[in-house]
């Protein structure tokens, strides 16, 4: 997800990330991408703890989804990082700590 003057936009793969960059340059808009980093084991643990529906119930299904997410999204993350638009945030913290970390970046960089 990226923050654009109060709006959230998704750039899930490299091609979408490049389109976002070109469009925001053309519009003269700045943006910042927040990457909430959470390890695969923690994602599996959290997903299995939720068990919202039957398809979320197995570790194999969660790991398959993670592999697909990584395959598609990692190139976009690397692209945003390479152009200096990405901020990594430890997403394994408590939700309040994640929120505080994001808001600290927002306030110190004048993104609000």
N, C-alpha and C positions, 0 to 999 in steps of 0.2 A: 504494500500500500504506500502511496505517497501523499504527502500533505501539500496542498496548493491553496494557500490563503484561506484555510478553514474547510477545504473540500478534500475528501479522500478519493483517490483514483487508483485503480489496480493496474499494474503492469506485470503480468504474470509470466511472460516469456520475453526473450531477447527482442524479438520483432516488435512487440507491444511497447517495450521499454524505449526502443529507438523512436517509435512513432510519438510517444509522449515527449521525448526530448526535442524532437523536431517541432512539434506543435507548440510547446511552451516557448521555445526560442522564437518562433514566428510570431507568437502573441506577446513576446516580451515579458513573460511571466517566470518567476522563479519557483522552485519547489524543492522539497526535501523528502527523501525516502527513509522510512524507519524500518529496519529489519530486526524483528524480534527473534533472537536466536534461542532455539530450544532444541536440545539433543534428541535424537530419535528415541532413545530409551525413555526419556521423560514424556515425549509425545505418546508413546505406547502406554505408559503407566496412566497418564491422564485420560486417554481415550478409553482404556479398559475400565477405569473407575467410573466413567460417565455411563457407558453402555446405553446410549439413547435409543438405539434400535439394533436389530439382529445383525446388521452388516457391520456394526462397530464392535461386535462382541469378541472377535478373535484377533490375536496378535498378528497372525499372518495377513489378514485383511488390512490392518493398520499399517504394517510395514510395506505392503504392496502400494498403498496410497502414498506413503512417504517417499518411496522410491520414484514414483511418477511425479510427485511434487518437486523433488530435488532435480530430476531430469529436466523438467520444464522451467523451473523457476531459478535455479542456480545461475544460468547464463544471464538472466535479467539482473540478478543481484550483483554479479561480477561487473556487468556493464555499468550500472548505477555507481558502483564503487570506483570504477576506472575513471569516471567523469566527475568524481568528487561530490556526488549528490546523496550518498548513502551514509546513514548513521546506524551502527549496530547497537542494539540494546539487549542486555541479558534478559531473556524472556522466561528463565527458570526461576526467577525471584517470585515472591508473593505478588499478587495483582497490584496491590497498593504501591509496592516498590517499582514495578514496571511503569506504572502510571507516573510516579514521581520522577523516574529517570527520563521518560519521554518529555514530560512537562519542563524539566530542567533544561533539556536541549531546546525546547520551543522558546522558553523565556530568554535563555542566554544568547540565542541566535536571532532573536527578534522575529520568530515565525508566527506569532499569534496574530 
